[in-house]
Structure formats: C-alpha cells, structure tokens
C-alpha cells in the first residue's frame, strides 16, 4: 500500500549492461571478445619476453598467470591512454639471474592485434 500523496512506484525492467547488443541476446559476446583480445596481448607479451630473454613464460604457470593479468590491465589502460608500459620485475629466472619484462604497447599495436596482424 502506498502512503497518501505519494505516487506508486512501478518496478523497472532492467536490461543487461551491453552497449553493443541493446536487445541483450548476445550479452556474453563483448566479454568473449575482451577475453580473446587479452589472450592476444598476453601472447604478444610472452613472445616479446622470449625474444629478449630466450625464456618462454607460457611453460611456467605462475609466470604465465602474471603475464595474463598484466595483459588484462594493459588492455583496459589502452582504452583510455595512447600507450601503456607493462613492467613485470622478476618474472622468471635464467641461470639464477632474475629476468624482467618491460614492454611498451601502443593503441596502434593493440589495434593490429585486434585485426590479427600483430603477434
């Protein structure tokens, strides 16, 4: 029952939060694309690290998880900034020496990864 003098409030139907699919039918598609792009960025970072150090971080579960988290952060940062510096100190070891990842990624490189050109 509504108190006198106050209008009755009607429940609001809420749609899923998706700008790319206002009807809500493909709600998971945007998230799936984000995941694919994050994986491409992670692969790019791992390839760069391997080229610089000769160590493949994909073979170490802990190091690979760090790279994947850094890739997700980089992808988000590049949505609002022209460049992003990915710095992961002590990512791996080689002959007892610590190895660090320090890579700058630009929005252009991200776009190339999105289009399938970059690796």
N, C-alpha and C positions, 0 to 999 in steps of 0.2 A: 504494500500500500504506500502511496506517495503522499507526503505531507501536503496540506492545503497551500496553494500559492506557488508550488514548485512544479515545473513541467516533468513529465515522466521521461526517464532516460531509456532509450532503446539500445539493446546490445549492438555493438558494431562488429560486422563481419570483417575479419582480418585476412588479408591475402598474404601469401608467403613473400618474404623480402627479396624480390628479384626484379631488377630493372630491365634485364634482357628478356624476361618472359613474364609480362604482366598477368597473363592468364594463369600462371602457376603450374602449367603442365610439365615443364622441364626444369623444375626448380634446382635439381642437382647438376644440371649441365654447366652452369657457371663455376661451381665449386670443382667439378671434374676438370674443366679447362685450367683452373688455377693450379690444381694438383699436377697436371701434365706439364704446365709451364715451370712450376717449381722443380720438377724432376729434370727438365731440360737444363735449368740453371745449375742444379746440383751436378749433373753430368759435365757441364761446361767447366765448373769449378774443379771437379776431380781431374778432368783432362788437363787443365792448366797446371794443377799441382803435380801431376805425373810428368808433364813436360819439363817442369822446373826441377823436380827432385828425383824422378825415376821411381817414386813410390806411388802405388795405386791404393788410394784410401778406400776404395769400394771393397777391398778384401778385409778390412778391419771394421767390424760392426759399429764400434764406438765412434771411430773417426768418421765413418760414413754418416752416422746419425748427426754428428756435429755439422757436417757439410750440408746435409738436408735442411737442418734448422736454419743455418746461415743463408741458404738459398731462398727459403721462405721469407726471411727478413729482408733480403735484398730485393726480392720481387715486390714486396709491399713498399719498400723505400723508393724504388724506381717508379712507382706510380705517382709520386709527388716530387721527385727530385731528378735532375738530369743525369747524375752519376751516383754510384754507390761504391764504397770501399768495403770489401769483405776481408776481414782480418781475423784469422784463427791461429793464435800462437800455440805452439806445442801440439800441433795436430797429429804428428807422427814422429817416429824416431828412425834414424838410419845410422847404423854403426855407433849407437849410443848417443848420437847428436840429435837434438830436437830440430824438427822441421816445422816451419810456419807457412801458412797460406796467407798471402796478402795480394789481393786482386782487385782491380777497379773495373766495374761493369757500368756501361753507359746504357741509356734508354735505347740507343740505336742497336747495341749488341742484343739487348733484350728483345727488340723487335725482330732482329734477324733470327734469334732462337725461336720466337713465336712462329715465324714464317717457315721455319725448317731449314734455313740457310746456314746458320751458325752452328758450331759444335766445338 
